[in-house]
């Protein structure tokens, strides 16, 4: 189901002229792409930090860039309008609003949409100060649309936590890892990932001495914590994949810093990978709060079934309340819970012993 705030922005395209930039994060996952591609007369380009969204836009005929919201290839003061559905992360929203003030022509328009709980009214108020405008967001049902005109004259930018910069974070194994805003749990070691790492030696033992895995896939790698830690376990081939451009940047940097001889691939749940792996590890984004994304669960399980070697094994870490072991039985003949700690559990799946 398409995000209503995204649909609001797509509807605005009908009346726009000139050159329009569309900034799309994960909220655009189910966007009405034909409307985005064909509505109105404005020329348009879309920039997204999500691989599958960039691909969907491109397939619909929208010129697209995939990056970690890096606008450096775009010409300053060259856009008549910019559309942005506010992000779930403040640093991301502030970064994009700051960049909009640079990319818009004087008199150009930034359109912000979102729900009140997304903070759209606060973002609009801060953007007004930056743009030297005084607009009020329009309430449309449960959603808001703000149209801000750029009268900017070197105003102080919003605090975006130096969004594009990688920065060091602490690691339980003293790994010199870097991360950044725009990655889920970017400034910490996820407890679920820590549990998986702690149990990794037991996972490898389950293969048996004669069948020790040589190739490893980190499916949904984030900034690469699991892949970097697993590199210490003797794998000869390590591949990491994610759909988030920020995660891919950080993972590549961490591989380079730790001299991990691995490959980092952009893709949606391993969509761009064809080979099979002896071992798969995965800390997937299956839920928000207590709302479980069953479609995403199925996507990661199906990907693991496709990418796992016949005698391979996959290890998932999930919250205790997620019945992954039940769902996994639709894809694998062998499913077992192998560990549990605090709020998390580890589920191992495989085809045959």
Secondary structure as UniProt FT lines:
FT   HELIX           4..12
FT   HELIX           13..15
FT   STRAND          19..24
FT   HELIX           26..28
FT   TURN            29..30
FT   HELIX           33..38
FT   STRAND          43..48
FT   HELIX           51..59
FT   TURN            60..61
FT   STRAND          63..66
FT   TURN            72..73
FT   TURN            76..77
FT   STRAND          79..85
FT   HELIX           90..103
FT   STRAND          104..115
FT   HELIX           116..118
FT   HELIX           120..131
FT   STRAND          138..140
FT   TURN            141..142
FT   STRAND          143..149
FT   TURN            163..164
FT   STRAND          167..168
FT   TURN            172..173
FT   STRAND          178..179
FT   TURN            181..182
FT   TURN            184..187
FT   HELIX           191..205
FT   TURN            206..207
FT   HELIX           209..211
FT   STRAND          215..219
FT   TURN            222..223
FT   HELIX           225..230
FT   HELIX           231..233
FT   STRAND          237..242
FT   HELIX           245..257
FT   TURN            258..259
FT   STRAND          262..266
FT   TURN            271..272
FT   STRAND          277..282
FT   STRAND          287..288
FT   TURN            289..290
FT   STRAND          291..292
FT   HELIX           294..307
FT   STRAND          308..319
FT   TURN            320..321
FT   HELIX           324..328
FT   TURN            329..331
FT   STRAND          334..341
FT   TURN            342..343
FT   STRAND          344..350
//
